[in-house]
Amino acid sequence: MQALFDYKLNGNGDAIRLDISLDSVSAKALARLDRHINWSDILKLTENDPEAANAAERLHTVLQHLAQ
């Protein structure tokens, strides 16, 4: 069985929408992946790039919510 993971980007410029469709298998896999990412290292690497640091924090939050 192949897991469902599909995404679509809409818009351009400052208004971009990201739609993601995934099944529970893919959601659980992404949640497991989150545990292997060293987020403190990523935040150190992005300390001079506040937008990237903010995006990393939001991605971490999304991946944590997938585990629930």
PDB file with SEQRES, HELIX, SHEET and CRYST1 records, atoms N, CA, C and O in Angstrom:
SEQRES   1 A   68  MET GLN ALA LEU PHE ASP TYR LYS LEU ASN GLY ASN GLY          
SEQRES   2 A   68  ASP ALA ILE ARG LEU ASP ILE SER LEU ASP SER VAL SER          
SEQRES   3 A   68  ALA LYS ALA LEU ALA ARG LEU ASP ARG HIS ILE ASN TRP          
SEQRES   4 A   68  SER ASP ILE LEU LYS LEU THR GLU ASN ASP PRO GLU ALA          
SEQRES   5 A   68  ALA ASN ALA ALA GLU ARG LEU HIS THR VAL LEU GLN HIS          
SEQRES   6 A   68  LEU ALA GLN                                                  
HELIX    1 AA1 SER A   24  HIS A   36  1                                  13    
HELIX    2 AA2 TRP A   39  LEU A   45  1                                   7    
HELIX    3 AA3 PRO A   50  LEU A   66  1                                  17    
SHEET    1 AA1 2 PHE A   5  ASN A  12  0                                        
SHEET    2 AA1 2 ALA A  15  LEU A  22 -1                                        
CRYST1    1.000    1.000    1.000  90.00  90.00  90.00 P 1           1          
ATOM      1  N   MET A   1       0.830  -1.178   0.000  1.00  0.00           N  
ATOM      2  CA  MET A   1       0.000   0.000   0.000  1.00  0.00           C  
ATOM      3  C   MET A   1       0.875   1.243   0.000  1.00  0.00           C  
ATOM      4  O   MET A   1       1.790   1.360   0.816  1.00  0.00           O  
ATOM      5  N   GLN A   2       0.608   2.146  -0.887  1.00  0.00           N  
ATOM      6  CA  GLN A   2       1.366   3.388  -0.934  1.00  0.00           C  
ATOM      7  C   GLN A   2       0.631   4.451  -0.130  1.00  0.00           C  
ATOM      8  O   GLN A   2      -0.570   4.654  -0.309  1.00  0.00           O  
ATOM      9  N   ALA A   3       1.343   5.117   0.741  1.00  0.00           N  
ATOM     10  CA  ALA A   3       0.753   6.135   1.587  1.00  0.00           C  
ATOM     11  C   ALA A   3       0.419   7.382   0.771  1.00  0.00           C  
ATOM     12  O   ALA A   3       1.110   7.711  -0.193  1.00  0.00           O  
ATOM     13  N   LEU A   4      -0.636   8.061   1.167  1.00  0.00           N  
ATOM     14  CA  LEU A   4      -1.061   9.285   0.495  1.00  0.00           C  
ATOM     15  C   LEU A   4      -0.284  10.465   1.047  1.00  0.00           C  
ATOM     16  O   LEU A   4      -0.319  10.727   2.249  1.00  0.00           O  
ATOM     17  N   PHE A   5       0.406  11.169   0.189  1.00  0.00           N  
ATOM     18  CA  PHE A   5       1.049  12.432   0.534  1.00  0.00           C  
ATOM     19  C   PHE A   5       1.049  13.273  -0.723  1.00  0.00           C  
ATOM     20  O   PHE A   5       1.797  13.006  -1.664  1.00  0.00           O  
ATOM     21  N   ASP A   6       0.208  14.284  -0.733  1.00  0.00           N  
ATOM     22  CA  ASP A   6       0.073  15.151  -1.899  1.00  0.00           C  
ATOM     23  C   ASP A   6       0.039  16.592  -1.421  1.00  0.00           C  
ATOM     24  O   ASP A   6      -0.533  16.888  -0.372  1.00  0.00           O  
ATOM     25  N   TYR A   7       0.644  17.481  -2.180  1.00  0.00           N  
ATOM     26  CA  TYR A   7       0.614  18.883  -1.804  1.00  0.00           C  
ATOM     27  C   TYR A   7       0.360  19.744  -3.032  1.00  0.00           C  
ATOM     28  O   TYR A   7       0.597  19.327  -4.166  1.00  0.00           O  
ATOM     29  N   LYS A   8      -0.123  20.946  -2.782  1.00  0.00           N  
ATOM     30  CA  LYS A   8      -0.401  21.880  -3.867  1.00  0.00           C  
ATOM     31  C   LYS A   8      -0.101  23.287  -3.368  1.00  0.00           C  
ATOM     32  O   LYS A   8      -0.554  23.688  -2.296  1.00  0.00           O  
ATOM     33  N   LEU A   9       0.666  24.028  -4.155  1.00  0.00           N  
ATOM     34  CA  LEU A   9       0.963  25.428  -3.861  1.00  0.00           C  
ATOM     35  C   LEU A   9       0.090  26.303  -4.747  1.00  0.00           C  
ATOM     36  O   LEU A   9       0.023  26.106  -5.960  1.00  0.00           O  
ATOM     37  N   ASN A  10      -0.571  27.263  -4.133  1.00  0.00           N  
ATOM     38  CA  ASN A  10      -1.402  28.212  -4.873  1.00  0.00           C  
ATOM     39  C   ASN A  10      -0.972  29.623  -4.528  1.00  0.00           C  
ATOM     40  O   ASN A  10      -0.627  29.918  -3.383  1.00  0.00           O  
ATOM     41  N   GLY A  11      -0.996  30.486  -5.517  1.00  0.00           N  
ATOM     42  CA  GLY A  11      -0.687  31.886  -5.292  1.00  0.00           C  
ATOM     43  C   GLY A  11       0.727  32.221  -5.696  1.00  0.00           C  
ATOM     44  O   GLY A  11       1.461  31.399  -6.245  1.00  0.00           O  
ATOM     45  N   ASN A  12       1.087  33.470  -5.405  1.00  0.00           N  
ATOM     46  CA  ASN A  12       2.444  33.928  -5.690  1.00  0.00           C  
ATOM     47  C   ASN A  12       2.730  35.153  -4.835  1.00  0.00           C  
ATOM     48  O   ASN A  12       1.840  35.664  -4.156  1.00  0.00           O  
ATOM     49  N   GLY A  13       3.947  35.612  -4.866  1.00  0.00           N  
ATOM     50  CA  GLY A  13       4.321  36.781  -4.077  1.00  0.00           C  
ATOM     51  C   GLY A  13       4.212  36.515  -2.587  1.00  0.00           C  
ATOM     52  O   GLY A  13       4.710  35.510  -2.081  1.00  0.00           O  
ATOM     53  N   ASP A  14       3.552  37.433  -1.893  1.00  0.00           N  
ATOM     54  CA  ASP A  14       3.417  37.311  -0.437  1.00  0.00           C  
ATOM     55  C   ASP A  14       2.236  36.456  -0.008  1.00  0.00           C  
ATOM     56  O   ASP A  14       2.083  36.162   1.177  1.00  0.00           O  
ATOM     57  N   ALA A  15       1.407  36.059  -0.952  1.00  0.00           N  
ATOM     58  CA  ALA A  15       0.209  35.279  -0.606  1.00  0.00           C  
ATOM     59  C   ALA A  15       0.288  33.904  -1.259  1.00  0.00           C  
ATOM     60  O   ALA A  15      -0.151  33.711  -2.392  1.00  0.00           O  
ATOM     61  N   ILE A  16       0.853  32.958  -0.525  1.00  0.00           N  
ATOM     62  CA  ILE A  16       0.985  31.591  -1.026  1.00  0.00           C  
ATOM     63  C   ILE A  16       0.217  30.671  -0.085  1.00  0.00           C  
ATOM     64  O   ILE A  16       0.319  30.774   1.138  1.00  0.00           O  
ATOM     65  N   ARG A  17      -0.536  29.789  -0.675  1.00  0.00           N  
ATOM     66  CA  ARG A  17      -1.296  28.817   0.111  1.00  0.00           C  
ATOM     67  C   ARG A  17      -0.725  27.436  -0.166  1.00  0.00           C  
ATOM     68  O   ARG A  17      -0.503  27.061  -1.317  1.00  0.00           O  
ATOM     69  N   LEU A  18      -0.491  26.687   0.900  1.00  0.00           N  
ATOM     70  CA  LEU A  18       0.016  25.327   0.801  1.00  0.00           C  
ATOM     71  C   LEU A  18      -1.063  24.388   1.318  1.00  0.00           C  
ATOM     72  O   LEU A  18      -1.442  24.451   2.487  1.00  0.00           O  
ATOM     73  N   ASP A  19      -1.552  23.525   0.448  1.00  0.00           N  
ATOM     74  CA  ASP A  19      -2.525  22.507   0.833  1.00  0.00           C  
ATOM     75  C   ASP A  19      -1.835  21.151   0.828  1.00  0.00           C  
ATOM     76  O   ASP A  19      -1.196  20.778  -0.156  1.00  0.00           O  
ATOM     77  N   ILE A  20      -1.962  20.417   1.921  1.00  0.00           N  
ATOM     78  CA  ILE A  20      -1.343  19.103   2.037  1.00  0.00           C  
ATOM     79  C   ILE A  20      -2.424  18.078   2.336  1.00  0.00           C  
ATOM     80  O   ILE A  20      -3.234  18.253   3.246  1.00  0.00           O  
ATOM     81  N   SER A  21      -2.421  17.016   1.561  1.00  0.00           N  
ATOM     82  CA  SER A  21      -3.318  15.886   1.808  1.00  0.00           C  
ATOM     83  C   SER A  21      -2.460  14.683   2.145  1.00  0.00           C  
ATOM     84  O   SER A  21      -1.550  14.333   1.393  1.00  0.00           O  
ATOM     85  N   LEU A  22      -2.746  14.047   3.280  1.00  0.00           N  
ATOM     86  CA  LEU A  22      -1.987  12.868   3.654  1.00  0.00           C  
ATOM     87  C   LEU A  22      -2.854  11.957   4.503  1.00  0.00           C  
ATOM     88  O   LEU A  22      -3.813  12.390   5.142  1.00  0.00           O  
ATOM     89  N   ASP A  23      -2.495  10.707   4.491  1.00  0.00           N  
ATOM     90  CA  ASP A  23      -3.217   9.739   5.304  1.00  0.00           C  
ATOM     91  C   ASP A  23      -2.510   9.570   6.647  1.00  0.00           C  
ATOM     92  O   ASP A  23      -1.468  10.178   6.894  1.00  0.00           O  
ATOM     93  N   SER A  24      -3.086   8.744   7.504  1.00  0.00           N  
ATOM     94  CA  SER A  24      -2.532   8.580   8.851  1.00  0.00           C  
ATOM     95  C   SER A  24      -1.133   7.957   8.832  1.00  0.00           C  
ATOM     96  O   SER A  24      -0.319   8.242   9.709  1.00  0.00           O  
ATOM     97  N   VAL A  25      -0.853   7.119   7.847  1.00  0.00           N  
ATOM     98  CA  VAL A  25       0.484   6.510   7.753  1.00  0.00           C  
ATOM     99  C   VAL A  25       1.534   7.595   7.520  1.00  0.00           C  
ATOM    100  O   VAL A  25       2.574   7.607   8.177  1.00  0.00           O  
ATOM    101  N   SER A  26       1.261   8.504   6.587  1.00  0.00           N  
ATOM    102  CA  SER A  26       2.201   9.591   6.304  1.00  0.00           C  
ATOM    103  C   SER A  26       2.291  10.558   7.473  1.00  0.00           C  
ATOM    104  O   SER A  26       3.376  11.046   7.787  1.00  0.00           O  
ATOM    105  N   ALA A  27       1.165  10.843   8.123  1.00  0.00           N  
ATOM    106  CA  ALA A  27       1.173  11.749   9.273  1.00  0.00           C  
ATOM    107  C   ALA A  27       2.032  11.180  10.394  1.00  0.00           C  
ATOM    108  O   ALA A  27       2.819  11.903  11.005  1.00  0.00           O  
ATOM    109  N   LYS A  28       1.884   9.898  10.661  1.00  0.00           N  
ATOM    110  CA  LYS A  28       2.685   9.268  11.715  1.00  0.00           C  
ATOM    111  C   LYS A  28       4.159   9.241  11.338  1.00  0.00           C  
ATOM    112  O   LYS A  28       5.021   9.408  12.202  1.00  0.00           O  
ATOM    113  N   ALA A  29       4.458   9.033  10.066  1.00  0.00           N  
ATOM    114  CA  ALA A  29       5.854   9.030   9.609  1.00  0.00           C  
ATOM    115  C   ALA A  29       6.474  10.412   9.780  1.00  0.00           C  
ATOM    116  O   ALA A  29       7.623  10.524  10.210  1.00  0.00           O  
ATOM    117  N   LEU A  30       5.731  11.464   9.450  1.00  0.00           N  
ATOM    118  CA  LEU A  30       6.245  12.819   9.632  1.00  0.00           C  
ATOM    119  C   LEU A  30       6.434  13.138  11.115  1.00  0.00           C  
ATOM    120  O   LEU A  30       7.394  13.812  11.490  1.00  0.00           O  
ATOM    121  N   ALA A  31       5.532  12.661  11.945  1.00  0.00           N  
ATOM    122  CA  ALA A  31       5.687  12.875  13.390  1.00  0.00           C  
ATOM    123  C   ALA A  31       6.938  12.172  13.909  1.00  0.00           C  
ATOM    124  O   ALA A  31       7.641  12.712  14.764  1.00  0.00           O  
ATOM    125  N   ARG A  32       7.222  10.977  13.402  1.00  0.00           N  
ATOM    126  CA  ARG A  32       8.456  10.280  13.802  1.00  0.00           C  
ATOM    127  C   ARG A  32       9.678  11.032  13.305  1.00  0.00           C  
ATOM    128  O   ARG A  32      10.680  11.126  14.013  1.00  0.00           O  
ATOM    129  N   LEU A  33       9.606  11.563  12.104  1.00  0.00           N  
ATOM    130  CA  LEU A  33      10.717  12.335  11.553  1.00  0.00           C  
ATOM    131  C   LEU A  33      11.040  13.526  12.450  1.00  0.00           C  
ATOM    132  O   LEU A  33      12.207  13.872  12.633  1.00  0.00           O  
ATOM    133  N   ASP A  34      10.008  14.147  13.006  1.00  0.00           N  
ATOM    134  CA  ASP A  34      10.208  15.296  13.881  1.00  0.00           C  
ATOM    135  C   ASP A  34      11.116  14.948  15.055  1.00  0.00           C  
ATOM    136  O   ASP A  34      11.903  15.788  15.491  1.00  0.00           O  
ATOM    137  N   ARG A  35      11.022  13.738  15.569  1.00  0.00           N  
ATOM    138  CA  ARG A  35      11.842  13.331  16.713  1.00  0.00           C  
ATOM    139  C   ARG A  35      13.321  13.222  16.344  1.00  0.00           C  
ATOM    140  O   ARG A  35      14.177  13.284  17.226  1.00  0.00           O  
ATOM    141  N   HIS A  36      13.634  13.060  15.060  1.00  0.00           N  
ATOM    142  CA  HIS A  36      15.026  12.901  14.633  1.00  0.00           C  
ATOM    143  C   HIS A  36      15.691  14.229  14.254  1.00  0.00           C  
ATOM    144  O   HIS A  36      16.904  14.291  14.051  1.00  0.00           O  
ATOM    145  N   ILE A  37      14.896  15.265  14.164  1.00  0.00           N  
ATOM    146  CA  ILE A  37      15.438  16.578  13.798  1.00  0.00           C  
ATOM    147  C   ILE A  37      15.924  17.283  15.053  1.00  0.00           C  
ATOM    148  O   ILE A  37      15.197  17.374  16.042  1.00  0.00           O  
ATOM    149  N   ASN A  38      17.138  17.774  15.013  1.00  0.00           N  
ATOM    150  CA  ASN A  38      17.692  18.513  16.145  1.00  0.00           C  
ATOM    151  C   ASN A  38      17.295  19.987  15.975  1.00  0.00           C  
ATOM    152  O   ASN A  38      17.992  20.764  15.322  1.00  0.00           O  
ATOM    153  N   TRP A  39      16.165  20.344  16.577  1.00  0.00           N  
ATOM    154  CA  TRP A  39      15.608  21.678  16.384  1.00  0.00           C  
ATOM    155  C   TRP A  39      16.477  22.759  17.013  1.00  0.00           C  
ATOM    156  O   TRP A  39      16.496  23.885  16.515  1.00  0.00           O  
ATOM    157  N   SER A  40      17.186  22.459  18.073  1.00  0.00           N  
ATOM    158  CA  SER A  40      18.064  23.477  18.661  1.00  0.00           C  
ATOM    159  C   SER A  40      19.197  23.834  17.697  1.00  0.00           C  
ATOM    160  O   SER A  40      19.592  24.997  17.608  1.00  0.00           O  
ATOM    161  N   ASP A  41      19.720  22.842  16.979  1.00  0.00           N  
ATOM    162  CA  ASP A  41      20.747  23.131  15.970  1.00  0.00           C  
ATOM    163  C   ASP A  41      20.176  23.980  14.844  1.00  0.00           C  
ATOM    164  O   ASP A  41      20.838  24.898  14.361  1.00  0.00           O  
ATOM    165  N   ILE A  42      18.969  23.681  14.430  1.00  0.00           N  
ATOM    166  CA  ILE A  42      18.346  24.458  13.347  1.00  0.00           C  
ATOM    167  C   ILE A  42      18.154  25.899  13.791  1.00  0.00           C  
ATOM    168  O   ILE A  42      18.419  26.822  13.020  1.00  0.00           O  
ATOM    169  N   LEU A  43      17.697  26.107  15.020  1.00  0.00           N  
ATOM    170  CA  LEU A  43      17.511  27.477  15.504  1.00  0.00           C  
ATOM    171  C   LEU A  43      18.842  28.214  15.625  1.00  0.00           C  
ATOM    172  O   LEU A  43      18.901  29.421  15.389  1.00  0.00           O  
ATOM    173  N   LYS A  44      19.910  27.504  15.990  1.00  0.00           N  
ATOM    174  CA  LYS A  44      21.231  28.140  16.023  1.00  0.00           C  
ATOM    175  C   LYS A  44      21.665  28.544  14.614  1.00  0.00           C  
ATOM    176  O   LYS A  44      22.221  29.625  14.419  1.00  0.00           O  
ATOM    177  N   LEU A  45      21.413  27.682  13.639  1.00  0.00           N  
ATOM    178  CA  LEU A  45      21.795  27.974  12.251  1.00  0.00           C  
ATOM    179  C   LEU A  45      21.010  29.136  11.676  1.00  0.00           C  
ATOM    180  O   LEU A  45      21.483  29.816  10.765  1.00  0.00           O  
ATOM    181  N   THR A  46      19.807  29.372  12.201  1.00  0.00           N  
ATOM    182  CA  THR A  46      18.961  30.428  11.651  1.00  0.00           C  
ATOM    183  C   THR A  46      18.901  31.662  12.543  1.00  0.00           C  
ATOM    184  O   THR A  46      18.024  32.508  12.370  1.00  0.00           O  
ATOM    185  N   GLU A  47      19.827  31.774  13.499  1.00  0.00           N  
ATOM    186  CA  GLU A  47      19.766  32.899  14.438  1.00  0.00           C  
ATOM    187  C   GLU A  47      19.904  34.255  13.752  1.00  0.00           C  
ATOM    188  O   GLU A  47      19.427  35.256  14.287  1.00  0.00           O  
ATOM    189  N   ASN A  48      20.531  34.314  12.605  1.00  0.00           N  
ATOM    190  CA  ASN A  48      20.661  35.572  11.865  1.00  0.00           C  
ATOM    191  C   ASN A  48      19.597  35.709  10.782  1.00  0.00           C  
ATOM    192  O   ASN A  48      19.656  36.622   9.959  1.00  0.00           O  
ATOM    193  N   ASP A  49      18.647  34.819  10.785  1.00  0.00           N  
ATOM    194  CA  ASP A  49      17.570  34.842   9.795  1.00  0.00           C  
ATOM    195  C   ASP A  49      16.246  34.621  10.530  1.00  0.00           C  
ATOM    196  O   ASP A  49      15.751  33.495  10.585  1.00  0.00           O  
ATOM    197  N   PRO A  50      15.670  35.683  11.092  1.00  0.00           N  
ATOM    198  CA  PRO A  50      14.482  35.515  11.925  1.00  0.00           C  
ATOM    199  C   PRO A  50      13.289  34.895  11.197  1.00  0.00           C  
ATOM    200  O   PRO A  50      12.502  34.171  11.807  1.00  0.00           O  
ATOM    201  N   GLU A  51      13.150  35.171   9.904  1.00  0.00           N  
ATOM    202  CA  GLU A  51      12.045  34.568   9.163  1.00  0.00           C  
ATOM    203  C   GLU A  51      12.201  33.054   9.066  1.00  0.00           C  
ATOM    204  O   GLU A  51      11.228  32.315   9.220  1.00  0.00           O  
ATOM    205  N   ALA A  52      13.423  32.593   8.811  1.00  0.00           N  
ATOM    206  CA  ALA A  52      13.677  31.154   8.732  1.00  0.00           C  
ATOM    207  C   ALA A  52      13.504  30.502  10.100  1.00  0.00           C  
ATOM    208  O   ALA A  52      12.979  29.392  10.193  1.00  0.00           O  
ATOM    209  N   ALA A  53      13.936  31.173  11.152  1.00  0.00           N  
ATOM    210  CA  ALA A  53      13.770  30.628  12.501  1.00  0.00           C  
ATOM    211  C   ALA A  53      12.291  30.501  12.844  1.00  0.00           C  
ATOM    212  O   ALA A  53      11.867  29.501  13.422  1.00  0.00           O  
ATOM    213  N   ASN A  54      11.514  31.507  12.490  1.00  0.00           N  
ATOM    214  CA  ASN A  54      10.073  31.473  12.737  1.00  0.00           C  
ATOM    215  C   ASN A  54       9.419  30.347  11.939  1.00  0.00           C  
ATOM    216  O   ASN A  54       8.555  29.642  12.460  1.00  0.00           O  
ATOM    217  N   ALA A  55       9.821  30.175  10.692  1.00  0.00           N  
ATOM    218  CA  ALA A  55       9.274  29.094   9.873  1.00  0.00           C  
ATOM    219  C   ALA A  55       9.640  27.730  10.448  1.00  0.00           C  
ATOM    220  O   ALA A  55       8.822  26.810  10.434  1.00  0.00           O  
ATOM    221  N   ALA A  56      10.865  27.596  10.953  1.00  0.00           N  
ATOM    222  CA  ALA A  56      11.294  26.327  11.560  1.00  0.00           C  
ATOM    223  C   ALA A  56      10.462  26.019  12.804  1.00  0.00           C  
ATOM    224  O   ALA A  56      10.066  24.873  13.018  1.00  0.00           O  
ATOM    225  N   GLU A  57      10.201  27.026  13.615  1.00  0.00           N  
ATOM    226  CA  GLU A  57       9.384  26.818  14.813  1.00  0.00           C  
ATOM    227  C   GLU A  57       7.963  26.399  14.438  1.00  0.00           C  
ATOM    228  O   GLU A  57       7.384  25.525  15.083  1.00  0.00           O  
ATOM    229  N   ARG A  58       7.401  27.019  13.398  1.00  0.00           N  
ATOM    230  CA  ARG A  58       6.046  26.659  12.965  1.00  0.00           C  
ATOM    231  C   ARG A  58       6.012  25.253  12.376  1.00  0.00           C  
ATOM    232  O   ARG A  58       5.058  24.509  12.601  1.00  0.00           O  
ATOM    233  N   LEU A  59       7.043  24.886  11.628  1.00  0.00           N  
ATOM    234  CA  LEU A  59       7.100  23.526  11.082  1.00  0.00           C  
ATOM    235  C   LEU A  59       7.181  22.505  12.204  1.00  0.00           C  
ATOM    236  O   LEU A  59       6.514  21.471  12.158  1.00  0.00           O  
ATOM    237  N   HIS A  60       7.988  22.788  13.203  1.00  0.00           N  
ATOM    238  CA  HIS A  60       8.111  21.895  14.358  1.00  0.00           C  
ATOM    239  C   HIS A  60       6.748  21.728  15.047  1.00  0.00           C  
ATOM    240  O   HIS A  60       6.375  20.618  15.425  1.00  0.00           O  
ATOM    241  N   THR A  61       6.020  22.820  15.204  1.00  0.00           N  
ATOM    242  CA  THR A  61       4.692  22.772  15.823  1.00  0.00           C  
ATOM    243  C   THR A  61       3.734  21.915  15.004  1.00  0.00           C  
ATOM    244  O   THR A  61       2.989  21.107  15.559  1.00  0.00           O  
ATOM    245  N   VAL A  62       3.753  22.091  13.691  1.00  0.00           N  
ATOM    246  CA  VAL A  62       2.876  21.294  12.821  1.00  0.00           C  
ATOM    247  C   VAL A  62       3.210  19.808  12.943  1.00  0.00           C  
ATOM    248  O   VAL A  62       2.309  18.980  13.070  1.00  0.00           O  
ATOM    249  N   LEU A  63       4.484  19.469  12.906  1.00  0.00           N  
ATOM    250  CA  LEU A  63       4.885  18.072  13.003  1.00  0.00           C  
ATOM    251  C   LEU A  63       4.494  17.483  14.366  1.00  0.00           C  
ATOM    252  O   LEU A  63       4.121  16.313  14.453  1.00  0.00           O  
ATOM    253  N   GLN A  64       4.580  18.284  15.414  1.00  0.00           N  
ATOM    254  CA  GLN A  64       4.156  17.795  16.727  1.00  0.00           C  
ATOM    255  C   GLN A  64       2.656  17.514  16.756  1.00  0.00           C  
ATOM    256  O   GLN A  64       2.215  16.527  17.346  1.00  0.00           O  
ATOM    257  N   HIS A  65       1.880  18.383  16.119  1.00  0.00           N  
ATOM    258  CA  HIS A  65       0.426  18.183  16.090  1.00  0.00           C  
ATOM    259  C   HIS A  65       0.044  16.936  15.298  1.00  0.00           C  
ATOM    260  O   HIS A  65      -0.989  16.327  15.579  1.00  0.00           O  
ATOM    261  N   LEU A  66       0.843  16.549  14.330  1.00  0.00           N  
ATOM    262  CA  LEU A  66       0.558  15.329  13.572  1.00  0.00           C  
ATOM    263  C   LEU A  66       0.663  14.098  14.463  1.00  0.00           C  
ATOM    264  O   LEU A  66       0.040  13.074  14.186  1.00  0.00           O  
ATOM    265  N   ALA A  67       1.443  14.195  15.525  1.00  0.00           N  
ATOM    266  CA  ALA A  67       1.627  13.046  16.415  1.00  0.00           C  
ATOM    267  C   ALA A  67       0.434  12.849  17.351  1.00  0.00           C  
ATOM    268  O   ALA A  67       0.316  11.807  17.996  1.00  0.00           O  
ATOM    269  N   GLN A  68      -0.441  13.839  17.426  1.00  0.00           N  
ATOM    270  CA  GLN A  68      -1.579  13.743  18.349  1.00  0.00           C  
ATOM    271  C   GLN A  68      -2.739  12.984  17.770  1.00  0.00           C  
ATOM    272  O   GLN A  68      -3.764  12.823  18.432  1.00  0.00           O  
TER     273      GLN A  68                                                      
END                                                                             
